Amino acid sequence: METEQTLPFAGCFKAYACSRVMLLLLLFVHPAAASSSLCQDLCICSSDILSCPQRNLTTPPTHLPRYTAVLDLSFNSILRLRADWTAVSLRSLHTLLLSHNNLHSLSPDAFTKVKRLKHLDLSSNNLTYLDEFVFEPLPHLEVLMLYNNRIGLIDRLSFSGLLSLQKLYLSQNRVTRFPLELLKDRNRLDKLRLVDVSFNRIRSLPLAELKTVPTWLKDSVYFHGNPLLCSCDLYSALSGWQQRDLRPVSEFTDNHTCVQSWSPIGGGKTSILQLHLQLNCSEVRVRDEEAFLNQILILDCDSRFRDATKNWIAPPLVNQSILLPLPDGQLQLGPLQAEDSGEYRCVVEGEGVNETVVVTVRVYNSTYGFGDGLNTAYTTLGCCILTIVLVFIYLYLVPCPCCPGKAKMAYEESCYASNLSLTNPPDPQGAPHVAFYEGKDQNGGVKCDAEENDEDGDR
């Protein structure tokens, strides 16, 4: 009896176990079968590389293998990259190519399942706006390609998550402002290697901030082809870059143009490097340092090459005891004397590197502040003395009857006073008296005796 009761239970248990095994087999076999179908029908697969260009895809393929490291979806018709474009997290994916699609928007969570990306190509699409934190999930991204889109607006927090960014390609868009937030973050600045915002609609550059950027990064900041407003500050910046032979200027000289403030975008272009002829801009001299007696001065070997050996060469008459090379490649001078003026040369050497940075130092033969203050005091005193002399000359030495009416009145008053004193002597008793005025003409004017005598003589 016990055997007959336990047999049905054992059968049920075996059936349950078999169903679980079959389900597990299906779960493991299905992704492999899906990836095999994907590689046969849509993509060319080579180990961990999936290449799926020109397949008329409107959405990314589903059931991508977890081991995918490179995914090429370029030259398709994908309209939007949604948050669920991949069903599984692609932790091995480091390169995603989506160029030449019809992408017009990116979901804020589009990259949450591909956090290991290092290279992202979104070029040649129809993107118009970069939302805030859109790249926040990509702290390992090194290269971001966004050129040849229609991007006009970039939120100031769009690039906030790109802590490892080295190269940003943003040319051929409709951007109206320079992405200064990339240069303000000093932690990210050390990793940055290239920023390209050429051929956009930028009207002004943050020149003050760009001036503080190291030369090795200036050598890779491209902004040519923008309708920049002409100014002497812009000329000074580019002239300095030209004297340093930086690539953004030396390689694209003809594309560095500007427009007058009244000109529309694209009209009235002028070469920026020729602005000094039109705006009478002052001459630019880079790498000049001025100092005073006993001052300590630090010279910066601001080279185009970041990782290289730097050695300084001082003028022959300089006292060697004032020279102190610093670990970061700078040179400390001081206390300075007048004979320490001259050209200090920083020789930059390395593999494929050969550059000489020349810094001209001029030491004034006075202590800081005293000489200039003294000169200013003497100048002010001299101007005051000259002004007083001119006032005295004007008041007492230059007869200038500028107003004939007033001159005549003064003349008549002097004659009147003379007649009064002669014809009406003061009463010795101090009593009031009545003055009689002689010498009036028919019109009531006062005549002096000299005039009357002259008239009598003429008669």
C-alpha beads as a LAMMPS data file, in Angstrom:
LAMMPS data file: protein, C-alpha beads

459 atoms
458 bonds

1 atom types
1 bond types

-500.0 500.0 xlo xhi
-500.0 500.0 ylo yhi
-500.0 500.0 zlo zhi

Masses

1 110.0

Atoms # bond

1 1 1 0.000 0.000 0.000
2 1 1 2.803 2.442 0.825
3 1 1 4.487 1.712 -2.485
4 1 1 1.376 2.447 -4.467
5 1 1 0.901 5.792 -2.641
6 1 1 4.433 7.040 -3.111
7 1 1 4.754 6.266 -6.815
8 1 1 2.479 9.098 -7.995
9 1 1 4.407 11.608 -5.810
10 1 1 7.707 10.437 -7.208
11 1 1 6.424 10.887 -10.717
12 1 1 5.358 14.432 -10.020
13 1 1 8.727 15.251 -8.534
14 1 1 10.534 13.906 -11.592
15 1 1 8.301 15.913 -13.918
16 1 1 8.941 19.137 -11.931
17 1 1 12.682 18.562 -11.969
18 1 1 12.687 17.935 -15.696
19 1 1 10.738 21.125 -16.358
20 1 1 13.204 23.180 -14.321
21 1 1 16.133 21.697 -16.199
22 1 1 14.516 22.419 -19.556
23 1 1 13.792 26.001 -18.521
24 1 1 17.396 26.574 -17.454
25 1 1 18.629 25.094 -20.712
26 1 1 16.375 27.426 -22.662
27 1 1 17.619 30.447 -20.711
28 1 1 21.244 29.589 -21.441
29 1 1 20.742 28.501 -25.007
30 1 1 18.486 31.400 -26.060
31 1 1 21.087 34.215 -25.873
32 1 1 23.632 32.130 -27.708
33 1 1 21.096 31.233 -30.364
34 1 1 20.046 34.894 -30.605
35 1 1 23.615 36.126 -30.952
36 1 1 24.283 33.448 -33.569
37 1 1 21.260 34.632 -35.514
38 1 1 22.389 38.250 -35.103
39 1 1 25.821 37.501 -36.522
40 1 1 24.348 35.560 -39.444
41 1 1 21.579 37.977 -40.447
42 1 1 22.574 41.546 -39.467
43 1 1 26.136 41.933 -38.329
44 1 1 29.615 40.788 -39.096
45 1 1 31.022 39.297 -35.921
46 1 1 34.667 38.806 -35.143
47 1 1 35.296 37.667 -31.621
48 1 1 34.005 40.561 -29.454
49 1 1 33.453 42.969 -32.391
50 1 1 29.989 43.426 -33.921
51 1 1 29.907 45.419 -37.152
52 1 1 26.408 46.248 -38.397
53 1 1 26.682 49.214 -40.823
54 1 1 24.312 49.915 -43.718
55 1 1 21.604 47.490 -42.597
56 1 1 18.721 49.999 -42.691
57 1 1 18.256 49.600 -38.968
58 1 1 15.757 51.954 -37.323
59 1 1 16.630 50.687 -33.826
60 1 1 19.734 48.988 -32.430
61 1 1 19.577 45.187 -32.650
62 1 1 18.284 43.387 -29.592
63 1 1 19.879 40.530 -27.634
64 1 1 23.417 41.824 -27.970
65 1 1 26.051 39.503 -26.470
66 1 1 27.391 40.562 -23.092
67 1 1 30.947 40.157 -24.287
68 1 1 30.593 42.796 -27.017
69 1 1 33.538 45.211 -26.870
70 1 1 33.095 47.135 -30.153
71 1 1 29.672 47.849 -31.658
72 1 1 29.431 49.563 -35.046
73 1 1 25.916 50.774 -35.932
74 1 1 26.952 53.560 -38.325
75 1 1 25.231 54.369 -41.634
76 1 1 21.770 53.254 -40.569
77 1 1 18.448 55.014 -39.897
78 1 1 18.260 54.954 -36.118
79 1 1 16.072 57.847 -34.964
80 1 1 16.490 57.794 -31.205
81 1 1 18.666 56.106 -28.621
82 1 1 16.314 55.027 -25.857
83 1 1 17.139 53.866 -22.359
84 1 1 16.196 50.259 -23.203
85 1 1 18.074 50.005 -26.499
86 1 1 20.060 47.132 -24.995
87 1 1 18.374 44.516 -22.820
88 1 1 21.506 43.661 -20.851
89 1 1 24.388 45.660 -19.410
90 1 1 27.320 45.656 -21.820
91 1 1 30.135 45.871 -19.310
92 1 1 32.826 45.056 -21.882
93 1 1 31.690 47.630 -24.461
94 1 1 34.347 50.335 -24.871
95 1 1 33.581 51.604 -28.411
96 1 1 30.139 52.561 -29.732
97 1 1 29.846 53.936 -33.281
98 1 1 26.562 55.621 -34.217
99 1 1 27.669 58.070 -36.918
100 1 1 25.620 58.777 -40.038
101 1 1 22.235 57.882 -38.615
102 1 1 19.165 60.064 -38.182
103 1 1 19.544 60.497 -34.445
104 1 1 17.646 63.577 -33.302
105 1 1 17.538 62.961 -29.546
106 1 1 19.255 61.041 -26.777
107 1 1 17.377 59.654 -23.805
108 1 1 18.745 60.882 -20.446
109 1 1 19.331 57.200 -19.561
110 1 1 20.691 56.142 -22.929
111 1 1 24.114 55.204 -21.552
112 1 1 23.275 53.701 -18.174
113 1 1 24.007 50.155 -19.386
114 1 1 27.285 50.972 -21.168
115 1 1 29.233 52.675 -18.368
116 1 1 32.608 51.362 -19.559
117 1 1 32.555 53.296 -22.829
118 1 1 35.799 55.015 -23.825
119 1 1 34.987 56.005 -27.419
120 1 1 31.568 57.331 -28.480
121 1 1 30.908 58.476 -32.042
122 1 1 27.658 60.437 -32.538
123 1 1 28.850 62.478 -35.516
124 1 1 26.867 63.250 -38.665
125 1 1 23.415 63.019 -37.131
126 1 1 20.557 65.447 -36.475
127 1 1 21.116 66.178 -32.800
128 1 1 20.007 69.696 -31.839
129 1 1 20.323 69.774 -28.033
130 1 1 22.481 68.185 -25.345
131 1 1 20.498 67.715 -22.173
132 1 1 21.964 68.063 -18.685
133 1 1 23.688 64.979 -17.281
134 1 1 23.208 63.132 -20.583
135 1 1 26.796 61.847 -20.354
136 1 1 26.787 61.505 -16.582
137 1 1 26.981 57.652 -16.654
138 1 1 30.249 57.743 -18.665
139 1 1 33.112 58.537 -16.253
140 1 1 35.577 56.508 -18.377
141 1 1 34.800 58.137 -21.730
142 1 1 37.933 59.541 -23.393
143 1 1 36.786 60.506 -26.918
144 1 1 33.428 62.125 -27.716
145 1 1 32.649 62.868 -31.361
146 1 1 29.709 65.208 -31.976
147 1 1 30.785 67.006 -35.142
148 1 1 28.483 67.604 -38.120
149 1 1 25.203 67.787 -36.208
150 1 1 22.721 70.610 -35.627
151 1 1 23.568 71.208 -31.998
152 1 1 22.676 74.757 -30.992
153 1 1 22.126 74.440 -27.255
154 1 1 24.428 72.750 -24.768
155 1 1 23.426 72.634 -21.135
156 1 1 26.266 73.699 -18.837
157 1 1 25.992 70.336 -17.068
158 1 1 26.038 68.217 -20.216
159 1 1 29.719 67.311 -19.820
160 1 1 29.744 67.166 -16.029
161 1 1 30.139 63.385 -15.829
162 1 1 33.007 63.119 -18.310
163 1 1 35.807 62.915 -15.767
164 1 1 38.244 61.168 -18.132
165 1 1 37.503 63.144 -21.294
166 1 1 40.556 63.735 -23.482
167 1 1 39.147 64.782 -26.848
168 1 1 35.938 66.608 -27.736
169 1 1 34.996 67.096 -31.388
170 1 1 32.185 69.642 -31.638
171 1 1 32.856 71.307 -35.004
172 1 1 30.322 71.886 -37.780
173 1 1 27.391 72.653 -35.481
174 1 1 25.335 75.679 -34.437
175 1 1 26.928 76.262 -31.045
176 1 1 26.862 79.911 -29.928
177 1 1 29.079 79.766 -26.823
178 1 1 32.459 78.286 -26.003
179 1 1 32.132 75.330 -23.553
180 1 1 34.141 77.051 -20.845
181 1 1 33.051 74.521 -18.232
182 1 1 35.565 72.084 -19.726
183 1 1 38.461 74.400 -18.839
184 1 1 37.236 75.473 -15.410
185 1 1 37.448 72.003 -13.882
186 1 1 41.153 71.735 -13.012
187 1 1 40.858 68.027 -12.204
188 1 1 39.669 67.336 -15.734
189 1 1 42.017 69.877 -17.304
190 1 1 45.024 67.643 -16.689
191 1 1 43.474 64.918 -18.868
192 1 1 42.118 67.127 -21.641
193 1 1 44.056 66.951 -24.913
194 1 1 41.839 68.481 -27.611
195 1 1 38.796 70.752 -27.863
196 1 1 37.462 71.469 -31.351
197 1 1 34.624 74.002 -31.668
198 1 1 35.522 75.196 -35.161
199 1 1 32.918 76.292 -37.698
200 1 1 30.137 77.099 -35.275
201 1 1 28.336 80.357 -34.460
202 1 1 30.439 81.582 -31.555
203 1 1 30.661 85.405 -31.456
204 1 1 33.096 85.847 -28.567
205 1 1 35.746 83.799 -26.792
206 1 1 36.593 83.698 -23.065
207 1 1 39.998 85.276 -23.748
208 1 1 40.849 85.873 -20.085
209 1 1 40.302 82.208 -19.234
210 1 1 42.103 80.992 -22.352
211 1 1 45.102 83.113 -21.383
212 1 1 45.560 81.055 -18.202
213 1 1 45.376 77.727 -20.020
214 1 1 48.745 75.928 -20.341
215 1 1 50.386 76.251 -23.745
216 1 1 50.324 72.500 -24.333
217 1 1 46.519 72.678 -24.214
218 1 1 46.303 75.912 -26.227
219 1 1 48.100 73.954 -28.923
220 1 1 44.947 71.816 -29.260
221 1 1 42.070 74.292 -28.840
222 1 1 40.554 74.891 -32.293
223 1 1 38.027 77.706 -32.787
224 1 1 38.612 78.840 -36.383
225 1 1 35.694 79.390 -38.736
226 1 1 33.508 81.171 -36.159
227 1 1 31.984 84.655 -36.721
228 1 1 34.018 86.244 -33.910
229 1 1 33.663 89.969 -33.294
230 1 1 36.788 91.950 -34.223
231 1 1 38.716 93.497 -31.336
232 1 1 42.293 94.274 -30.322
233 1 1 42.031 91.729 -27.491
234 1 1 41.247 89.036 -30.032
235 1 1 44.178 90.155 -32.170
236 1 1 46.525 90.097 -29.171
237 1 1 45.489 86.552 -28.261
238 1 1 45.939 85.145 -31.771
239 1 1 49.120 87.112 -32.406
240 1 1 50.619 85.574 -29.284
241 1 1 49.568 82.104 -30.439
242 1 1 51.097 82.786 -33.835
243 1 1 54.425 83.829 -32.299
244 1 1 54.437 80.580 -30.339
245 1 1 53.673 78.649 -33.561
246 1 1 50.632 76.947 -32.033
247 1 1 48.830 74.581 -34.359
248 1 1 45.307 76.082 -34.167
249 1 1 46.704 79.267 -35.741
250 1 1 49.608 78.020 -37.847
251 1 1 47.604 75.223 -39.490
252 1 1 44.390 77.209 -40.102
253 1 1 45.619 80.770 -40.641
254 1 1 43.194 81.526 -43.478
255 1 1 40.174 80.404 -41.425
256 1 1 40.828 82.797 -38.536
257 1 1 38.568 85.670 -39.520
258 1 1 36.302 88.055 -37.628
259 1 1 33.416 90.399 -38.411
260 1 1 32.739 93.980 -37.370
261 1 1 30.085 94.456 -34.692
262 1 1 27.599 95.826 -37.186
263 1 1 28.122 93.034 -39.727
264 1 1 25.723 90.084 -39.967
265 1 1 26.932 86.526 -39.434
266 1 1 29.026 85.505 -42.402
267 1 1 29.499 89.014 -43.779
268 1 1 32.375 91.484 -43.760
269 1 1 35.067 88.995 -42.796
270 1 1 38.519 90.267 -41.871
271 1 1 41.680 88.363 -41.059
272 1 1 42.205 88.503 -37.290
273 1 1 45.983 88.600 -37.688
274 1 1 45.657 91.782 -39.780
275 1 1 43.480 93.675 -37.305
276 1 1 46.352 95.852 -36.098
277 1 1 46.320 97.571 -39.504
278 1 1 42.626 98.441 -39.256
279 1 1 42.052 98.991 -35.541
280 1 1 45.531 100.362 -34.756
281 1 1 46.133 97.639 -32.188
282 1 1 49.379 97.739 -30.233
283 1 1 52.216 95.375 -31.001
284 1 1 52.188 92.079 -29.123
285 1 1 55.335 90.855 -27.406
286 1 1 55.052 87.516 -25.697
287 1 1 57.227 86.161 -22.950
288 1 1 58.454 89.538 -21.655
289 1 1 58.991 89.954 -17.911
290 1 1 59.683 93.178 -15.994
291 1 1 61.197 93.340 -12.508
292 1 1 62.930 95.690 -10.067
293 1 1 66.051 95.546 -7.942
294 1 1 66.144 92.823 -5.271
295 1 1 62.937 91.282 -6.580
296 1 1 62.364 87.494 -6.828
297 1 1 61.067 86.419 -10.239
298 1 1 59.835 83.010 -11.427
299 1 1 60.065 82.202 -15.144
300 1 1 57.657 79.644 -16.599
301 1 1 58.821 77.326 -19.380
302 1 1 55.389 77.328 -20.996
303 1 1 56.071 74.774 -23.718
304 1 1 53.822 73.215 -26.325
305 1 1 55.023 69.824 -25.124
306 1 1 53.782 68.642 -21.794
307 1 1 56.005 65.680 -20.958
308 1 1 59.570 66.637 -21.882
309 1 1 62.914 67.546 -20.321
310 1 1 63.406 71.271 -19.656
311 1 1 66.795 72.978 -19.207
312 1 1 67.464 76.697 -18.799
313 1 1 70.257 78.783 -20.336
314 1 1 70.941 82.161 -18.671
315 1 1 72.689 85.234 -20.167
316 1 1 76.503 85.161 -19.747
317 1 1 76.746 88.089 -17.272
318 1 1 74.189 86.718 -14.820
319 1 1 75.363 85.703 -11.365
320 1 1 74.826 81.956 -11.178
321 1 1 73.956 82.138 -7.490
322 1 1 70.574 83.747 -8.235
323 1 1 69.442 80.822 -10.458
324 1 1 67.287 78.114 -8.879
325 1 1 65.634 75.504 -11.196
326 1 1 62.312 74.263 -9.783
327 1 1 60.968 70.683 -10.076
328 1 1 58.053 71.693 -12.339
329 1 1 60.400 73.148 -14.997
330 1 1 60.242 76.768 -13.819
331 1 1 63.265 78.922 -13.009
332 1 1 63.528 81.159 -9.942
333 1 1 65.634 84.327 -10.216
334 1 1 66.693 86.654 -7.448
335 1 1 67.424 88.808 -5.717
336 1 1 67.739 90.561 -9.078
337 1 1 70.264 93.204 -10.085
338 1 1 70.350 95.391 -13.190
339 1 1 72.963 93.176 -14.878
340 1 1 70.558 90.205 -14.659
341 1 1 68.536 91.566 -17.582
342 1 1 68.602 89.590 -20.816
343 1 1 67.158 86.561 -22.627
344 1 1 66.643 83.364 -20.656
345 1 1 66.193 80.302 -22.848
346 1 1 64.346 77.138 -21.859
347 1 1 65.385 74.203 -24.046
348 1 1 62.660 71.547 -24.262
349 1 1 63.895 68.136 -25.403
350 1 1 62.474 64.645 -25.681
351 1 1 61.535 61.964 -28.169
352 1 1 60.470 63.842 -31.287
353 1 1 60.480 67.097 -29.290
354 1 1 62.651 70.139 -29.954
355 1 1 61.563 73.579 -28.799
356 1 1 63.190 76.651 -27.260
357 1 1 61.127 79.026 -25.150
358 1 1 62.734 82.496 -24.887
359 1 1 61.810 84.773 -21.972
360 1 1 63.129 88.356 -22.036
361 1 1 63.741 89.828 -18.578
362 1 1 64.212 93.549 -17.976
363 1 1 65.345 94.672 -14.515
364 1 1 64.726 98.359 -13.710
365 1 1 67.485 100.172 -11.854
366 1 1 65.214 101.038 -8.909
367 1 1 63.355 99.286 -6.144
368 1 1 59.750 98.343 -6.662
369 1 1 57.378 101.282 -6.301
370 1 1 59.962 103.906 -5.197
371 1 1 61.333 104.877 -8.605
372 1 1 57.950 105.090 -10.209
373 1 1 56.500 107.065 -7.321
374 1 1 59.384 109.494 -7.410
375 1 1 59.125 109.983 -11.135
376 1 1 55.396 110.570 -10.826
377 1 1 55.928 113.157 -8.062
378 1 1 58.468 115.100 -10.124
379 1 1 56.185 114.999 -13.134
380 1 1 53.230 116.305 -11.133
381 1 1 55.311 119.090 -9.556
382 1 1 56.650 120.175 -12.937
383 1 1 53.145 120.311 -14.397
384 1 1 51.917 122.428 -11.478
385 1 1 54.784 124.940 -11.842
386 1 1 54.222 125.187 -15.577
387 1 1 50.511 125.800 -15.035
388 1 1 51.183 128.615 -12.547
389 1 1 53.660 130.296 -14.916
390 1 1 51.167 130.160 -17.772
391 1 1 48.447 131.670 -15.572
392 1 1 50.716 134.593 -14.598
393 1 1 51.671 135.159 -18.223
394 1 1 48.029 135.181 -19.214
395 1 1 46.976 137.573 -16.460
396 1 1 49.821 140.099 -16.489
397 1 1 51.960 139.880 -19.586
398 1 1 49.592 139.256 -22.461
399 1 1 47.404 142.262 -23.433
400 1 1 44.468 140.610 -25.038
401 1 1 41.422 142.829 -25.484
402 1 1 39.294 139.850 -26.256
403 1 1 36.076 141.799 -25.635
404 1 1 36.120 145.371 -27.098
405 1 1 33.058 146.438 -25.124
406 1 1 34.555 145.516 -21.768
407 1 1 37.898 147.079 -22.716
408 1 1 36.209 150.359 -23.589
409 1 1 34.262 150.335 -20.358
410 1 1 37.410 149.776 -18.321
411 1 1 39.115 152.577 -20.245
412 1 1 36.272 154.998 -19.557
413 1 1 36.237 154.072 -15.880
414 1 1 39.943 154.842 -15.621
415 1 1 39.387 158.259 -17.259
416 1 1 36.448 158.923 -14.965
417 1 1 38.515 158.152 -11.910
418 1 1 41.250 160.507 -13.141
419 1 1 38.825 163.403 -13.720
420 1 1 37.169 162.810 -10.413
421 1 1 40.427 162.981 -8.537
422 1 1 41.501 166.195 -10.296
423 1 1 38.305 168.253 -10.361
424 1 1 36.801 167.244 -7.055
425 1 1 39.385 167.170 -4.305
426 1 1 38.155 165.765 -1.029
427 1 1 36.648 168.177 1.467
428 1 1 39.132 168.710 4.277
429 1 1 36.247 168.925 6.715
430 1 1 35.045 165.499 5.651
431 1 1 31.616 166.800 4.611
432 1 1 29.730 165.244 1.719
433 1 1 30.347 166.778 -1.590
434 1 1 28.895 166.695 -5.068
435 1 1 31.151 165.668 -7.822
436 1 1 30.953 167.351 -11.194
437 1 1 32.148 165.288 -14.083
438 1 1 33.959 167.120 -16.821
439 1 1 35.055 165.818 -20.141
440 1 1 31.823 164.133 -21.291
441 1 1 31.131 164.035 -24.972
442 1 1 27.774 164.437 -26.580
443 1 1 26.897 160.822 -26.096
444 1 1 27.719 160.838 -22.425
445 1 1 31.128 159.214 -22.813
446 1 1 34.081 160.287 -20.786
447 1 1 36.968 161.917 -22.613
448 1 1 40.488 161.906 -21.295
449 1 1 42.628 165.032 -21.437
450 1 1 45.030 163.339 -23.721
451 1 1 42.254 162.693 -26.181
452 1 1 41.054 166.261 -25.992
453 1 1 44.573 167.529 -26.533
454 1 1 44.957 165.262 -29.497
455 1 1 41.682 166.531 -30.898
456 1 1 42.765 170.126 -30.334
457 1 1 46.012 169.436 -32.006
458 1 1 44.237 167.939 -34.968
459 1 1 42.116 170.945 -35.238

Bonds

1 1 1 2
2 1 2 3
3 1 3 4
4 1 4 5
5 1 5 6
6 1 6 7
7 1 7 8
8 1 8 9
9 1 9 10
10 1 10 11
11 1 11 12
12 1 12 13
13 1 13 14
14 1 14 15
15 1 15 16
16 1 16 17
17 1 17 18
18 1 18 19
19 1 19 20
20 1 20 21
21 1 21 22
22 1 22 23
23 1 23 24
24 1 24 25
25 1 25 26
26 1 26 27
27 1 27 28
28 1 28 29
29 1 29 30
30 1 30 31
31 1 31 32
32 1 32 33
33 1 33 34
34 1 34 35
35 1 35 36
36 1 36 37
37 1 37 38
38 1 38 39
39 1 39 40
40 1 40 41
41 1 41 42
42 1 42 43
43 1 43 44
44 1 44 45
45 1 45 46
46 1 46 47
47 1 47 48
48 1 48 49
49 1 49 50
50 1 50 51
51 1 51 52
52 1 52 53
53 1 53 54
54 1 54 55
55 1 55 56
56 1 56 57
57 1 57 58
58 1 58 59
59 1 59 60
60 1 60 61
61 1 61 62
62 1 62 63
63 1 63 64
64 1 64 65
65 1 65 66
66 1 66 67
67 1 67 68
68 1 68 69
69 1 69 70
70 1 70 71
71 1 71 72
72 1 72 73
73 1 73 74
74 1 74 75
75 1 75 76
76 1 76 77
77 1 77 78
78 1 78 79
79 1 79 80
80 1 80 81
81 1 81 82
82 1 82 83
83 1 83 84
84 1 84 85
85 1 85 86
86 1 86 87
87 1 87 88
88 1 88 89
89 1 89 90
90 1 90 91
91 1 91 92
92 1 92 93
93 1 93 94
94 1 94 95
95 1 95 96
96 1 96 97
97 1 97 98
98 1 98 99
99 1 99 100
100 1 100 101
101 1 101 102
102 1 102 103
103 1 103 104
104 1 104 105
105 1 105 106
106 1 106 107
107 1 107 108
108 1 108 109
109 1 109 110
110 1 110 111
111 1 111 112
112 1 112 113
113 1 113 114
114 1 114 115
115 1 115 116
116 1 116 117
117 1 117 118
118 1 118 119
119 1 119 120
120 1 120 121
121 1 121 122
122 1 122 123
123 1 123 124
124 1 124 125
125 1 125 126
126 1 126 127
127 1 127 128
128 1 128 129
129 1 129 130
130 1 130 131
131 1 131 132
132 1 132 133
133 1 133 134
134 1 134 135
135 1 135 136
136 1 136 137
137 1 137 138
138 1 138 139
139 1 139 140
140 1 140 141
141 1 141 142
142 1 142 143
143 1 143 144
144 1 144 145
145 1 145 146
146 1 146 147
147 1 147 148
148 1 148 149
149 1 149 150
150 1 150 151
151 1 151 152
152 1 152 153
153 1 153 154
154 1 154 155
155 1 155 156
156 1 156 157
157 1 157 158
158 1 158 159
159 1 159 160
160 1 160 161
161 1 161 162
162 1 162 163
163 1 163 164
164 1 164 165
165 1 165 166
166 1 166 167
167 1 167 168
168 1 168 169
169 1 169 170
170 1 170 171
171 1 171 172
172 1 172 173
173 1 173 174
174 1 174 175
175 1 175 176
176 1 176 177
177 1 177 178
178 1 178 179
179 1 179 180
180 1 180 181
181 1 181 182
182 1 182 183
183 1 183 184
184 1 184 185
185 1 185 186
186 1 186 187
187 1 187 188
188 1 188 189
189 1 189 190
190 1 190 191
191 1 191 192
192 1 192 193
193 1 193 194
194 1 194 195
195 1 195 196
196 1 196 197
197 1 197 198
198 1 198 199
199 1 199 200
200 1 200 201
201 1 201 202
202 1 202 203
203 1 203 204
204 1 204 205
205 1 205 206
206 1 206 207
207 1 207 208
208 1 208 209
209 1 209 210
210 1 210 211
211 1 211 212
212 1 212 213
213 1 213 214
214 1 214 215
215 1 215 216
216 1 216 217
217 1 217 218
218 1 218 219
219 1 219 220
220 1 220 221
221 1 221 222
222 1 222 223
223 1 223 224
224 1 224 225
225 1 225 226
226 1 226 227
227 1 227 228
228 1 228 229
229 1 229 230
230 1 230 231
231 1 231 232
232 1 232 233
233 1 233 234
234 1 234 235
235 1 235 236
236 1 236 237
237 1 237 238
238 1 238 239
239 1 239 240
240 1 240 241
241 1 241 242
242 1 242 243
243 1 243 244
244 1 244 245
245 1 245 246
246 1 246 247
247 1 247 248
248 1 248 249
249 1 249 250
250 1 250 251
251 1 251 252
252 1 252 253
253 1 253 254
254 1 254 255
255 1 255 256
256 1 256 257
257 1 257 258
258 1 258 259
259 1 259 260
260 1 260 261
261 1 261 262
262 1 262 263
263 1 263 264
264 1 264 265
265 1 265 266
266 1 266 267
267 1 267 268
268 1 268 269
269 1 269 270
270 1 270 271
271 1 271 272
272 1 272 273
273 1 273 274
274 1 274 275
275 1 275 276
276 1 276 277
277 1 277 278
278 1 278 279
279 1 279 280
280 1 280 281
281 1 281 282
282 1 282 283
283 1 283 284
284 1 284 285
285 1 285 286
286 1 286 287
287 1 287 288
288 1 288 289
289 1 289 290
290 1 290 291
291 1 291 292
292 1 292 293
293 1 293 294
294 1 294 295
295 1 295 296
296 1 296 297
297 1 297 298
298 1 298 299
299 1 299 300
300 1 300 301
301 1 301 302
302 1 302 303
303 1 303 304
304 1 304 305
305 1 305 306
306 1 306 307
307 1 307 308
308 1 308 309
309 1 309 310
310 1 310 311
311 1 311 312
312 1 312 313
313 1 313 314
314 1 314 315
315 1 315 316
316 1 316 317
317 1 317 318
318 1 318 319
319 1 319 320
320 1 320 321
321 1 321 322
322 1 322 323
323 1 323 324
324 1 324 325
325 1 325 326
326 1 326 327
327 1 327 328
328 1 328 329
329 1 329 330
330 1 330 331
331 1 331 332
332 1 332 333
333 1 333 334
334 1 334 335
335 1 335 336
336 1 336 337
337 1 337 338
338 1 338 339
339 1 339 340
340 1 340 341
341 1 341 342
342 1 342 343
343 1 343 344
344 1 344 345
345 1 345 346
346 1 346 347
347 1 347 348
348 1 348 349
349 1 349 350
350 1 350 351
351 1 351 352
352 1 352 353
353 1 353 354
354 1 354 355
355 1 355 356
356 1 356 357
357 1 357 358
358 1 358 359
359 1 359 360
360 1 360 361
361 1 361 362
362 1 362 363
363 1 363 364
364 1 364 365
365 1 365 366
366 1 366 367
367 1 367 368
368 1 368 369
369 1 369 370
370 1 370 371
371 1 371 372
372 1 372 373
373 1 373 374
374 1 374 375
375 1 375 376
376 1 376 377
377 1 377 378
378 1 378 379
379 1 379 380
380 1 380 381
381 1 381 382
382 1 382 383
383 1 383 384
384 1 384 385
385 1 385 386
386 1 386 387
387 1 387 388
388 1 388 389
389 1 389 390
390 1 390 391
391 1 391 392
392 1 392 393
393 1 393 394
394 1 394 395
395 1 395 396
396 1 396 397
397 1 397 398
398 1 398 399
399 1 399 400
400 1 400 401
401 1 401 402
402 1 402 403
403 1 403 404
404 1 404 405
405 1 405 406
406 1 406 407
407 1 407 408
408 1 408 409
409 1 409 410
410 1 410 411
411 1 411 412
412 1 412 413
413 1 413 414
414 1 414 415
415 1 415 416
416 1 416 417
417 1 417 418
418 1 418 419
419 1 419 420
420 1 420 421
421 1 421 422
422 1 422 423
423 1 423 424
424 1 424 425
425 1 425 426
426 1 426 427
427 1 427 428
428 1 428 429
429 1 429 430
430 1 430 431
431 1 431 432
432 1 432 433
433 1 433 434
434 1 434 435
435 1 435 436
436 1 436 437
437 1 437 438
438 1 438 439
439 1 439 440
440 1 440 441
441 1 441 442
442 1 442 443
443 1 443 444
444 1 444 445
445 1 445 446
446 1 446 447
447 1 447 448
448 1 448 449
449 1 449 450
450 1 450 451
451 1 451 452
452 1 452 453
453 1 453 454
454 1 454 455
455 1 455 456
456 1 456 457
457 1 457 458
458 1 458 459
